[in-house]
Amino acid sequence: MKDETFGKRLKFLRMEKGLTQVQLAEELNVDKSTIAKYETDKIEPSLTMLKVLSKYFKVRSDYLLGLEDIY
């Protein structure tokens, strides 16, 4: 998965958990459109949201940011 974007990695993790964008948005208390924009790389998460996503998916933030391939 080297050189994949944040959005692609987020979508991979979401789908691996069997969640829809709506379900993930509800879990994280954000709008569905926010998840869609993350996954299409239209916006980037804040540092706070990056931490939330890392904890939720139990992955390192470096993985989400594309700095390492192991999650």
Secondary structure as UniProt FT lines:
FT   TURN            2..3
FT   HELIX           6..16
FT   TURN            17..18
FT   HELIX           21..28
FT   HELIX           32..39
FT   TURN            40..41
FT   HELIX           47..57
FT   HELIX           61..64
FT   TURN            65..66
//
